[in-house]
Amino acid sequence: MTQLLAQLLTGLAYASTLFLVAAGLTLIFGVTRVVNFAHGSLYMLGAYLASTFTAALPPTAAGYFGGMLLAALVVAVAGIAIEVLVLRRIYAAPEIFQLLATFGVVLIVQDLALAIWGPEDLFAPRAPGLKGSVEIGGALVPQYTLFLLVVGPLVFALLWFVFRRTRWGIDVRAATQDGEMAGALGVNRALLFTTVFALGSFLAGLAGALQIPRESVNLQMDLGVIVEAFVVVVVGGLGSIGGAALASILIGLLHAFGVWLLPQSALVLAFVAMALVLIVRPFGLLGRAEVVAHAQRATHAPFRPAPAALKWLTGIGVAAAASAPLWAGEYLLVILTEMAILAVFAASLHFFMGLGGITSFGHAAFFGLGAYGAAVLEKHMDAPFALGVVTGPLTALLGALVAGWFVLRAQGVYAAMLTLAFAQILWSAAVQWVEVTGGDNGVLGLWPPAWLASKSAYFLFALLLALASLALLRRAALAPFGFALRASRDAEDRAAASGIDTARVQWTAFAAGGLFAGLAGVLNAYQKGSVFPNVLAIPQSLDALVMVLLGGLQTLSGPIVGALSYHALTVELTRTTEHWRLALGLAIVLLVLAFPQGIAGFMRARWEKAA
């Protein structure tokens, strides 16, 4: 009973922190319709600033908690800067590009934090006046835990008062329900967006600051908290503060009791809970369908045949790539092989995302399934290379069929979060199923046969499969199936009335994307000679999203251009500067601001204008 009470209070204290982060995130989304991936960076920034300020101010309760509030205020100013300098310029762009811009901000903030505070963890002193413990029901509960138990409900009450009893709060609620109508009725949407972003950033910074007596401050805080905050927001319902509070309690208790009762499953319990909630309630516990109506699949002009000059340039590029073994060194051949693999990976995501409007935050699931499908077969059954190349993509295809059955029953961000849940469940299985996957040690010694052992031979093999895959995906996009898929995206009800089985078409496209992502995973595994759980991790999925969006959703060449550009930029920056994250983040933000339709989309528009 004592342990039960201790875990209950610990879970509720954790829920209190989660609520602060999730409330800011859901508030920003509800009004601005921006999926702010940089929200975790603001949380991390609040923790770093609070650690610095509390060390500089007098070691009293006033100095300590004053430093926390000061840190949150500075983070609010940083949030205003992000909204004014970046997001305000691209509100008219597709929302998925806004997510790409905030990902660039994540890289910038992370590198700035590294430059200012260094790579080592920071440890803050314990809160003055709250260093002891209190005995409750036989359990010793830290006083700071009890303090956090008060902070969460207090912030919830203040938010309730602001949104129910103030004019600004009424404007926020109106903008959440119908932003265009609120603007037509005289609400200054630009000012409202800025103030909402400031409040959301303040809450994220305050949450980070409040964590410094409980855990070390490090550069991994941003990604860890943003994923859990997304889970809370989606489970509670996008745009619902009450939903965020309810979901925070649910996830906080799952985390506390999961660590205690099911330590092997603690990593994945929150994602399992999210998947189950969304299957039963597709819009979250307290969410409403109209809040995500904006997230319906965006339309764009039909694909048009490439000009003759572009076809010639493509042919020249393919010929130059095929001749690379004659003029390129081994290092360059490795880079070119990675580019060919990433082009397939990005094109596999673009196939159902660009044509079908199905956003995925967890496309690494199928990349990793392909890699592990081949690796496990060779490790445990000594299967030949050819069988691994076939089995890996088929494993990913099976996974995509299963995941797609659930994902396509949700909409917008909810569907995207289900893909993330699927990827995280697989990642947890890869980490903890040591007997099969090797856990963190991975699967080693995965090499191609002797006739593909050289860098040049493997490059030609990967290039051949990449070109064949890209040709097949292009052919499918321009075939009747591709037209049916785009009809399902642009006018689902009308397409269904015309006799198109929209659910089957979308499911098929999702499965095809998983198949080719699995092929990319197999090629990557045999090139690296090993497979580790990071092939299923969130950064791998983000890379796929960045490549697709950087190239452009509205062109078939977009994912190829994006993969080549992103990988070349990443390799060059990591080779030339230690601040490559800052440079890459700035490049992504500038590209989004300058080319919101992507590089290939911008080039096509300029080409057509010149013609």
C-alpha positions as MATLAB code, in Angstrom:
seq = 'MTQLLAQLLTGLAYASTLFLVAAGLTLIFGVTRVVNFAHGSLYMLGAYLASTFTAALPPTAAGYFGGMLLAALVVAVAGIAIEVLVLRRIYAAPEIFQLLATFGVVLIVQDLALAIWGPEDLFAPRAPGLKGSVEIGGALVPQYTLFLLVVGPLVFALLWFVFRRTRWGIDVRAATQDGEMAGALGVNRALLFTTVFALGSFLAGLAGALQIPRESVNLQMDLGVIVEAFVVVVVGGLGSIGGAALASILIGLLHAFGVWLLPQSALVLAFVAMALVLIVRPFGLLGRAEVVAHAQRATHAPFRPAPAALKWLTGIGVAAAASAPLWAGEYLLVILTEMAILAVFAASLHFFMGLGGITSFGHAAFFGLGAYGAAVLEKHMDAPFALGVVTGPLTALLGALVAGWFVLRAQGVYAAMLTLAFAQILWSAAVQWVEVTGGDNGVLGLWPPAWLASKSAYFLFALLLALASLALLRRAALAPFGFALRASRDAEDRAAASGIDTARVQWTAFAAGGLFAGLAGVLNAYQKGSVFPNVLAIPQSLDALVMVLLGGLQTLSGPIVGALSYHALTVELTRTTEHWRLALGLAIVLLVLAFPQGIAGFMRARWEKAA';
ca = [
       0.000    0.000    0.000;
       2.863    2.360    0.820;
       4.518    1.763   -2.545;
       1.178    2.181   -4.288;
       0.634    5.592   -2.691;
       4.178    6.694   -3.512;
       3.770    5.749   -7.190;
       0.375    7.453   -7.327;
       1.774   10.751   -6.056;
       4.821   10.466   -8.319;
       2.573    9.875  -11.322;
       0.361   12.839  -10.470;
       3.415   15.095  -10.049;
       4.684   13.982  -13.456;
       1.195   14.618  -14.872;
       1.373   18.152  -13.539;
       4.530   18.871  -15.545;
       3.121   17.147  -18.630;
       0.004   19.295  -18.389;
       2.015   22.523  -18.459;
       3.798   21.454  -21.637;
       0.715   19.967  -23.300;
      -1.524   22.919  -22.404;
       0.818   25.293  -24.212;
       1.070   22.970  -27.198;
      -2.682   22.417  -27.542;
      -3.359   26.126  -27.054;
      -0.979   27.049  -29.890;
      -2.437   24.397  -32.158;
      -6.037   25.299  -31.340;
      -5.609   28.934  -32.390;
      -2.803   29.020  -34.963;
      -3.290   25.479  -36.361;
       0.480   24.986  -36.183;
       1.879   21.626  -35.049;
       4.773   23.229  -33.186;
       7.582   20.696  -33.090;
       9.817   23.322  -31.441;
       7.691   23.265  -28.286;
      10.066   20.734  -26.737;
      12.964   23.067  -27.481;
      11.229   25.809  -25.516;
      10.853   23.372  -22.616;
      14.565   22.546  -22.795;
      15.460   26.233  -23.035;
      13.412   26.942  -19.912;
      15.346   24.273  -18.012;
      18.745   25.606  -19.120;
      17.847   29.222  -18.364;
      16.380   28.321  -14.970;
      19.540   26.401  -14.097;
      21.613   29.483  -14.942;
      19.375   32.041  -13.246;
      18.884   30.078  -10.013;
      22.658   29.686   -9.727;
      23.214   33.438  -10.218;
      20.449   34.716   -7.920;
      20.566   34.577   -4.096;
      20.091   31.024   -2.713;
      16.735   31.831   -1.174;
      13.222   30.662   -2.041;
      12.487   34.058   -3.634;
      15.676   33.936   -5.702;
      15.169   30.305   -6.715;
      11.533   30.501   -7.816;
      12.062   34.017   -9.148;
      14.769   32.547  -11.400;
      12.293   29.957  -12.637;
       9.697   32.607  -13.494;
      12.341   34.749  -15.162;
      13.400   31.787  -17.287;
       9.796   31.190  -18.358;
       9.405   34.873  -19.298;
      12.570   34.767  -21.418;
      11.238   31.657  -23.148;
       7.976   33.523  -23.828;
       9.994   36.252  -25.556;
      11.793   33.585  -27.569;
       8.404   32.161  -28.574;
       7.282   35.597  -29.754;
      10.443   35.845  -31.865;
       9.772   32.438  -33.450;
       6.172   33.389  -34.242;
       6.995   36.828  -35.664;
      10.157   35.977  -37.583;
       9.249   32.521  -38.900;
       5.686   31.308  -38.545;
       3.892   34.573  -39.303;
       5.456   34.523  -42.766;
       4.181   31.041  -43.639;
       0.692   30.844  -42.116;
      -0.668   30.678  -45.672;
       1.596   27.738  -46.526;
       0.440   24.125  -46.040;
       0.525   23.231  -42.351;
       2.988   20.421  -42.878;
       5.531   23.015  -44.082;
       5.010   24.926  -40.851;
       5.991   21.749  -39.024;
       9.138   21.617  -41.180;
       9.981   25.195  -40.190;
       9.603   24.386  -36.501;
      11.884   21.377  -37.007;
      14.507   23.802  -38.309;
      14.013   25.845  -35.133;
      14.614   22.671  -33.081;
      18.044   22.242  -34.703;
      18.888   25.913  -34.166;
      17.930   25.942  -30.470;
      19.716   22.656  -29.805;
      22.971   23.900  -31.312;
      22.746   27.238  -29.508;
      22.213   25.387  -26.228;
      25.240   23.225  -27.014;
      27.372   26.290  -27.742;
      26.273   28.176  -24.599;
      26.016   25.417  -21.981;
      28.177   22.655  -23.459;
      27.438   18.948  -23.942;
      27.610   17.944  -20.274;
      24.501   17.518  -18.118;
      23.756   20.351  -15.695;
      22.613   19.695  -12.140;
      20.676   22.375  -10.269;
      20.447   22.624   -6.470;
      17.287   21.476   -4.761;
      14.550   24.015   -4.128;
      15.079   26.013   -0.889;
      12.405   25.200    1.664;
      11.333   22.068   -0.223;
      14.307   19.790    0.345;
      12.739   17.409    2.829;
      10.077   14.733    2.732;
       6.647   14.307    4.274;
       5.264   11.003    5.525;
       1.860   10.251    4.015;
       0.248    6.902    4.691;
       3.595    5.417    5.619;
       5.264    6.636    2.405;
       7.942    9.330    2.399;
       6.949   11.832   -0.288;
       9.377   14.621   -1.301;
       8.056   18.064   -0.514;
       8.846   19.200   -4.049;
       6.576   16.464   -5.416;
       3.731   17.860   -3.309;
       4.579   21.331   -4.619;
       4.213   20.108   -8.212;
       0.894   18.518   -7.301;
      -0.352   22.011   -6.458;
       1.164   23.818   -9.470;
      -0.661   21.826  -12.152;
      -4.217   22.328  -10.809;
      -3.420   25.960  -10.019;
      -2.333   26.645  -13.622;
      -5.410   24.796  -14.898;
      -7.657   26.988  -12.720;
      -5.939   30.168  -13.939;
      -6.301   29.085  -17.567;
      -9.977   28.275  -17.002;
     -10.530   31.743  -15.534;
      -8.677   33.468  -18.374;
     -10.547   31.606  -21.114;
     -13.987   31.887  -19.471;
     -13.915   35.292  -17.806;
     -11.704   37.594  -19.909;
     -12.246   39.176  -23.312;
      -8.911   37.848  -24.555;
      -9.885   34.340  -23.508;
     -13.216   34.629  -25.332;
     -11.352   35.730  -28.466;
      -9.048   32.717  -28.134;
     -12.007   30.347  -27.824;
     -13.662   31.946  -30.833;
     -10.487   31.617  -32.896;
     -10.142   27.997  -31.833;
     -13.637   27.175  -33.100;
     -13.601   29.317  -36.279;
     -10.582   31.547  -36.840;
     -11.821   33.108  -40.080;
     -15.162   34.094  -38.578;
     -13.392   35.528  -35.520;
     -11.233   37.655  -37.834;
     -14.304   38.827  -39.752;
     -15.873   39.938  -36.461;
     -12.953   42.217  -35.670;
     -10.502   40.029  -33.756;
      -6.910   41.057  -34.496;
      -5.685   37.605  -35.503;
      -2.026   38.622  -35.889;
      -1.874   39.997  -32.335;
      -3.920   37.077  -31.021;
      -1.558   34.547  -32.613;
       1.459   36.285  -31.087;
      -0.014   36.456  -27.577;
      -1.170   32.830  -27.738;
       2.288   31.734  -28.850;
       3.792   33.753  -25.992;
       1.516   32.103  -23.414;
       2.138   28.629  -24.809;
       5.896   29.248  -24.794;
       5.722   30.574  -21.223;
       3.998   27.387  -20.074;
       6.608   25.234  -21.831;
       9.452   27.252  -20.303;
       7.850   27.084  -16.859;
       7.481   23.305  -17.144;
      11.158   22.972  -18.038;
      12.195   25.277  -15.214;
      10.164   23.317  -12.670;
      11.988   20.131  -13.620;
      15.501   21.249  -12.695;
      15.362   20.022   -9.050;
      14.118   16.623  -10.259;
      16.389   15.739  -13.175;
      19.546   16.811  -14.965;
      19.342   19.382  -17.747;
      20.584   17.990  -21.062;
      20.286   18.325  -24.813;
      17.970   15.319  -25.140;
      15.166   16.920  -23.119;
      13.469   18.484  -26.142;
      12.747   15.356  -28.151;
      11.742   13.293  -25.124;
       9.152   15.755  -23.844;
       7.689   16.799  -27.201;
       6.791   13.222  -28.049;
       5.008   12.722  -24.725;
       3.348   16.136  -25.063;
       2.048   15.173  -28.503;
       0.667   11.968  -27.002;
      -1.118   13.927  -24.260;
      -2.541   16.485  -26.688;
      -3.790   13.846  -29.114;
      -5.267   11.617  -26.393;
      -7.002   14.582  -24.773;
      -8.195   16.102  -28.041;
      -6.525   18.832  -30.093;
      -7.358   22.314  -28.843;
      -8.915   21.124  -25.546;
      -7.287   22.334  -22.319;
      -9.559   20.064  -20.291;
      -8.609   17.147  -22.516;
      -4.936   17.928  -21.982;
      -5.464   17.868  -18.203;
      -7.328   14.557  -18.313;
      -4.817   12.948  -20.662;
      -1.886   14.224  -18.577;
      -3.240   12.382  -15.545;
      -3.752    9.224  -17.597;
      -0.267    9.276  -19.140;
       1.402   10.344  -15.878;
      -0.132    7.438  -13.970;
       0.683    5.006  -16.791;
       4.301    6.178  -16.668;
       4.582    5.831  -12.885;
       2.896    2.454  -12.551;
       4.434    1.162  -15.781;
       7.939    1.728  -14.452;
       6.958   -0.054  -11.243;
       4.836   -2.957  -12.491;
       5.871   -3.442  -16.151;
       9.407   -2.080  -16.492;
       9.910   -3.925  -19.798;
       6.875   -2.179  -21.277;
       7.252    1.271  -19.707;
       8.730    2.760  -22.881;
       5.688    2.002  -24.962;
       2.667    2.106  -22.622;
       1.789    5.712  -23.485;
       1.753    4.941  -27.213;
      -0.356    1.829  -26.717;
      -2.806    3.910  -24.694;
      -2.895    6.575  -27.410;
      -3.536    3.985  -30.117;
      -6.374    2.417  -28.117;
      -7.992    5.789  -27.376;
      -7.859    6.889  -31.019;
      -9.288    3.596  -32.235;
     -12.286    4.064  -29.916;
     -12.489    7.885  -30.118;
     -10.803    9.115  -33.324;
     -10.698   12.735  -32.078;
      -9.412   12.090  -28.556;
     -11.188   12.027  -25.218;
     -12.559   15.582  -25.344;
     -11.687   16.552  -28.920;
     -14.083   17.692  -31.646;
     -14.069   16.783  -35.323;
     -14.324   20.406  -36.437;
     -11.034   21.307  -34.753;
      -9.101   19.152  -37.230;
     -11.246   20.015  -40.218;
      -8.379   22.241  -41.359;
      -6.126   19.205  -41.402;
      -8.040   17.484  -44.157;
      -5.962   16.466  -47.140;
      -4.790   19.514  -49.050;
      -5.383   19.630  -52.787;
      -2.979   20.759  -55.471;
      -2.802   20.910  -59.244;
      -2.477   17.660  -61.206;
       0.998   16.424  -62.081;
       2.081   17.527  -65.516;
       4.554   15.843  -67.881;
       8.143   16.979  -67.460;
       9.492   19.301  -70.181;
      11.802   17.720  -72.745;
      14.783   19.671  -71.412;
      14.190   18.322  -67.889;
      13.993   14.788  -69.244;
      17.341   15.288  -70.944;
      18.861   16.639  -67.728;
      17.507   13.648  -65.817;
      19.016   11.251  -68.343;
      22.373   12.994  -68.106;
      22.223   12.822  -64.306;
      21.424    9.095  -64.327;
      24.247    8.450  -66.797;
      26.682   10.427  -64.642;
      25.609    8.471  -61.564;
      25.968    5.131  -63.350;
      29.510    6.062  -64.387;
      30.499    7.078  -60.841;
      32.628    3.952  -60.222;
      34.915    5.181  -63.022;
      35.660    8.576  -61.481;
      34.532    8.626  -57.809;
      36.515    7.528  -54.784;
      35.207    5.142  -52.152;
      33.999    7.894  -49.822;
      31.962    9.553  -52.570;
      30.566    6.184  -53.641;
      29.307    5.627  -50.090;
      27.600    9.045  -50.140;
      26.041    8.339  -53.538;
      24.785    4.962  -52.316;
      23.163    6.624  -49.311;
      21.535    9.169  -51.625;
      20.048    6.416  -53.799;
      18.652    4.659  -50.719;
      17.242    7.861  -49.232;
      15.616    8.777  -52.550;
      13.607    5.527  -52.392;
      12.793    6.132  -48.721;
      11.539    9.667  -49.408;
       9.612    8.632  -52.541;
       7.880    5.852  -50.588;
       6.550    8.435  -48.113;
       5.637   10.884  -50.876;
       3.594    8.210  -52.676;
       0.803    8.199  -50.093;
       1.511   11.598  -48.566;
       1.676   13.710  -51.735;
      -0.868   11.740  -53.758;
      -3.140   10.590  -50.948;
      -2.736   13.352  -48.368;
      -1.895   10.813  -45.641;
       0.686   12.363  -43.301;
       2.997   10.023  -41.406;
       5.152   10.858  -38.388;
       6.357    7.254  -38.138;
       7.517    6.192  -41.599;
      10.696    4.810  -40.020;
       8.543    1.874  -38.875;
       8.607    0.389  -42.358;
      12.223    1.342  -43.039;
      13.179   -0.481  -39.838;
      10.880   -3.440  -40.474;
      12.596   -4.010  -43.806;
      16.029   -3.812  -42.237;
      15.183   -6.130  -39.340;
      13.230   -8.480  -41.612;
      16.394   -9.217  -43.568;
      18.802   -9.022  -40.610;
      16.920  -11.362  -38.282;
      16.448  -13.889  -41.073;
      20.175  -13.981  -41.787;
      21.179  -14.009  -38.115;
      18.877  -16.820  -36.957;
      18.379  -18.837  -40.144;
      21.547  -18.077  -42.090;
      19.361  -17.024  -45.022;
      21.051  -16.011  -48.286;
      21.312  -12.391  -49.402;
      18.673  -12.741  -52.136;
      16.103  -14.051  -49.664;
      16.811  -11.181  -47.300;
      16.319   -8.624  -50.086;
      12.888  -10.139  -50.787;
      11.803  -10.861  -47.196;
      12.635   -7.420  -45.800;
      10.249   -5.451  -48.043;
       7.540   -8.099  -47.602;
       7.874   -7.755  -43.818;
       7.444   -4.003  -44.165;
       4.461   -4.550  -46.473;
       2.768   -6.724  -43.855;
       3.462   -4.118  -41.170;
       2.039   -1.358  -43.390;
      -1.122   -3.357  -44.034;
      -1.666   -3.820  -40.298;
      -0.813   -0.217  -39.391;
      -2.815    1.221  -42.294;
      -5.962   -0.593  -41.187;
      -5.918    1.489  -37.973;
      -4.300    4.696  -39.241;
      -6.726    5.324  -42.081;
      -9.685    5.285  -39.710;
      -8.419    8.507  -38.140;
      -7.911   11.944  -39.701;
      -5.260   14.634  -39.941;
      -2.828   14.893  -37.055;
      -4.580   12.028  -35.262;
      -3.728    9.655  -38.114;
      -0.147   10.945  -38.195;
       0.204   10.321  -34.461;
      -1.040    6.764  -34.887;
       1.838    6.153  -37.306;
       4.196    7.551  -34.667;
       2.685    5.214  -32.063;
       3.200    2.229  -34.367;
       6.844    3.198  -34.963;
       7.497    3.712  -31.245;
       5.978    0.341  -30.369;
       8.286   -1.343  -32.888;
      11.267    0.665  -31.604;
      10.531   -0.471  -28.052;
      10.280   -4.083  -29.233;
      13.625   -3.772  -31.027;
      15.264   -2.363  -27.877;
      13.853   -4.905  -25.450;
      13.537   -8.125  -27.492;
      17.236   -8.816  -27.081;
      17.072  -12.524  -27.955;
      15.846  -11.725  -31.481;
      16.993   -8.183  -32.319;
      20.109   -7.931  -30.146;
      18.645   -4.900  -28.342;
      20.927   -1.879  -28.275;
      23.782   -4.069  -29.515;
      21.916   -4.560  -32.777;
      22.434   -7.202  -35.461;
      26.014   -7.220  -36.719;
      27.881   -8.863  -39.580;
      25.198   -8.230  -42.185;
      27.212   -8.063  -45.394;
      26.310   -8.603  -49.065;
      27.855  -11.529  -50.998;
      31.363  -11.361  -52.434;
      30.230  -10.142  -55.857;
      28.725   -7.052  -54.170;
      31.434   -6.553  -51.558;
      33.154   -3.622  -53.278;
      31.807   -0.095  -52.867;
      31.360    0.345  -56.606;
      29.452   -2.920  -57.083;
      27.085   -2.245  -54.201;
      26.509    1.296  -55.421;
      25.498    0.057  -58.877;
      23.223   -2.565  -57.284;
      21.545    0.047  -55.035;
      21.272    2.502  -57.939;
      19.614   -0.118  -60.153;
      17.023   -0.995  -57.496;
      16.478    2.688  -56.703;
      15.838    3.602  -60.336;
      13.484    0.651  -60.766;
      11.598    1.586  -57.575;
      11.300    5.253  -58.526;
      10.097    4.300  -62.018;
       7.441    1.986  -60.576;
       6.223    4.617  -58.124;
       6.071    7.218  -60.894;
       4.213    4.810  -63.160;
       1.668    4.073  -60.429;
       1.213    7.800  -59.740;
       0.394    8.516  -63.394;
      -1.756    5.394  -63.831;
      -5.525    5.202  -63.148;
      -4.675    4.103  -59.599;
      -2.827    7.384  -59.032;
      -5.795    9.376  -60.330;
      -8.123    7.430  -58.030;
      -5.808    8.116  -55.093;
      -5.753   11.843  -55.831;
      -9.525   11.865  -56.233;
      -9.810   10.252  -52.790;
      -7.577   12.991  -51.420;
      -9.258   15.970  -53.106;
     -12.934   14.990  -52.916;
     -13.415   11.765  -50.993;
     -17.223   11.813  -50.988;
     -17.438   12.596  -54.689;
     -14.879    9.902  -55.494;
     -16.865    7.347  -53.495;
     -20.058    8.397  -55.284;
     -18.229    7.814  -58.590;
     -17.592    4.201  -57.669;
     -14.041    4.479  -56.278;
     -13.413    2.371  -53.198;
     -11.534    5.189  -51.450;
     -10.653    3.159  -48.353;
      -9.134    0.352  -50.435;
      -7.219    2.793  -52.654;
      -5.709    4.634  -49.678;
      -4.872    1.402  -47.871;
      -3.156    0.052  -50.996;
      -1.123    3.236  -51.365;
      -0.114    3.138  -47.700;
       0.961   -0.503  -48.073;
       2.938    0.285  -51.241;
       4.740    3.085  -49.413;
       5.631    0.645  -46.646;
       6.908   -1.906  -49.190;
       9.360    0.504  -50.830;
      10.420    1.963  -47.470;
      11.237   -1.617  -46.450;
      13.372   -2.039  -49.576;
      15.279    1.128  -48.643;
      15.774   -0.289  -45.153;
      17.198   -3.546  -46.528;
      19.625   -1.717  -48.810;
      20.701    0.480  -45.897;
      21.219   -2.542  -43.622;
      23.474   -4.370  -46.066;
      25.429   -1.202  -46.806;
      26.057   -0.473  -43.113;
      26.637   -4.141  -42.273;
      24.432   -3.840  -39.187;
      20.990   -2.864  -37.915;
      20.312   -0.955  -34.699;
      17.034    0.241  -33.130;
      17.711    3.791  -34.332;
      16.404    2.776  -37.786;
      12.966    2.769  -36.124;
      13.478    5.922  -34.070;
      11.771    9.295  -34.427;
      14.758   11.087  -36.070;
      14.611    8.599  -38.950;
      10.948    9.448  -39.537;
      11.710   13.163  -39.313;
      14.423   12.812  -41.929;
      11.888   11.292  -44.331;
       9.426   14.137  -43.683;
      12.111   16.778  -44.144;
      13.276   15.281  -47.444;
       9.756   15.115  -48.865;
       8.797   18.630  -47.780;
      12.127   20.139  -48.753;
      11.756   18.794  -52.276;
       8.066   19.575  -52.555;
       4.821   17.638  -52.207;
       3.362   18.865  -55.477;
       5.874   17.288  -57.868;
       6.882   13.685  -58.489;
      10.535   14.712  -58.518;
      10.170   16.463  -55.144;
      11.224   13.568  -52.891;
      14.230   12.803  -55.083;
      15.373   16.434  -55.115;
      14.731   16.671  -51.381;
      16.669   13.490  -50.561;
      19.683   14.509  -52.638;
      19.682   18.092  -51.336;
      19.138   17.216  -47.677;
      21.752   14.473  -47.561;
      24.330   16.529  -49.471;
      23.731   19.487  -47.168;
      23.938   17.345  -44.030;
      27.135   15.601  -45.107;
      28.830   18.846  -46.114;
      27.849   20.688  -42.945;
      28.876   17.881  -40.597;
      32.211   17.712  -42.412;
      32.976   21.439  -42.355;
      31.572   22.777  -39.058;
      30.881   21.544  -35.562;
      27.772   23.755  -35.520;
      26.149   21.835  -38.362;
      22.780   21.678  -36.581;
      22.610   25.467  -36.439;
      23.567   25.801  -40.084;
      21.181   23.053  -41.174;
      18.330   24.494  -39.132;
      18.877   27.961  -40.601;
      19.016   26.462  -44.094;
      15.717   24.608  -43.544;
      13.975   27.698  -42.172;
      15.256   29.891  -45.016;
      14.243   27.328  -47.622;
      10.742   27.083  -46.131;
      10.412   30.877  -46.091;
      11.744   31.264  -49.625;
      10.261   28.117  -51.191;
       7.123   27.087  -49.248;
       6.202   24.820  -52.159;
       9.566   23.023  -51.940;
      12.657   23.220  -54.117;
      11.237   21.188  -56.996;
       7.902   23.020  -56.792;
       9.660   26.376  -56.942;
      11.797   25.281  -59.881;
       8.729   24.035  -61.760;
       6.895   27.317  -61.152;
       9.862   29.338  -62.407;
      10.224   27.064  -65.422;
       6.563   27.442  -66.352;
       6.681   31.196  -65.832;
       9.710   31.473  -68.108;
       8.005   29.296  -70.730;
];
